[in-house]
């Protein structure tokens, strides 16, 4: 120790408690900022993924409904709905029809089965995430919709029922049809589905659920080709 001066002794000492606490405080602040940034990025990515999925689901739902409604067919003799028009029921949020779309059948001739698209809310509080579009198919082939049929949810986050308000919802289906005098009319409840000429489909979805609403609005009009044969 004889050869060391005071300055060398000070330089050989470790950091002080104050310096250690300052360093730990800085590290804590930096780590907190990193965690907040990471959480924010994760949340943003989740919202983007869900938004993209909703957009995709809505486009697929629209394309599928257009194809099936365009290609409606009456059931053949001997089937449960023999003699009925291809469109059985039509309202603002539901359309029932018979079709062989995407169901070739065992003999490849096509099974013309009762099918429907409908839009309902699955909660009592009108939560937008619980408003969904469903497709039901008469898979047990008894000519009616019951618990034995297959039901698929094809889109959610649909806001037709609450836009612009619950008291003034946006219909998913509107129809042009012929009245009793043969005059073309437009509305959501045609008295006779057999007289339907075109079906307008409108799907409104919230692609930013849980945040400030951002609406996706798709509209398409379909002419059911086989209705002209009635």
Secondary structure, DSSP 8 states (H G I E B T S, - for coil): -TT--HHHHHHTS---HHHHHHHHHHHHHHHHHHHHHHHHHHHHHHHHHHHHHHHHHHHHHHHHHHHHHHT-----TTSTTTTS-SEEEE-SSEEEEEE-TT---TTSS---EEEEEEEEE-SSS--GGGEEEEEEE-TT-SSS--TTSEEEEEE-SB-GGGSEETTEE--SEEEEEE-TTS-EEEES--S-GGGEEEEEEEEEEESSTTSS--EEEEEEEE--GGGGG-
